[in-house]
């Protein structure tokens, strides 16, 4: 079978251990406490990430710290979290809005890893897969 077909099969597969009720309870907790969770994500998770030299190297290497990169990243992350936490139906493989967002993020991260691998080969002193990840 072709690589795109194998990827789609993997993306459509729901593991037997997945507990939709537990996910739904997590979504309910998220929305009950969204104000505090959002503040924590913005002020601690995001800010903490910017204090990590390895994380910063990835962001500078991909252009996410140039121009409107930071604003775009915050917006995209907020939209992703909203999509994922909205409802169980949004997570259904193949049709859910959140499922589509998850696939887009996986593909984006894969593209970034490929670009960084090429950068590491061409400029090992600038970016090291072994050190930066």
Secondary structure, DSSP 8 states (H G I E B T S, - for coil): --HHHHHHHHHH---TT--HHHHHHHHHHHHHTHHHHHHHIIIIIIHHHHT-HHHHHHHHHHTTTSTTHHHHHHHHHHHHHHHHHH-SGGGSTTT-HHHHHHHHHHHHHHHHHHHHHHHHHH-TTT--HHHH-
